[in-house]
Amino acid sequence: MANKIWTVDEIRELLKTNDKMVMRSLKKLYDCQTADEQACQEATHANGAGFNKPDAAFMTSVAEFMLKRGYLTEKQLAAVRKRIMKYAGQLTRIANAV
């Protein structure tokens, strides 16, 4: 049986409606940051992976909060959901990686 191939639209729809998808996606993007980017909460490598420069500090901080505590507050979840939509293409590539 072949693996499902996700589309950007399907990923966006999941991000709009599924809190767990938002949190899993935040973790995936955080994991794409290099160790030095995670440490300084900046996007310093132009590698097309992880957070962009404007989002790096906030998204890294929220990701680390989530990893430490195991949840996001409603306010954090709403802010991440709004920002994470721009990463739907990257998340689609991650979801479809073999």
Secondary structure, 3 states (H helix, E strand, C coil): CCCCCCCHHHHHHHHHHCHHHHHHHHHHHHHHCCHHHHHHCCCCCCCCCCCCHHHHHHHHHHHHHHHHHCCCCHHHHHHHHHHHHHHHHHHHHHHHCC
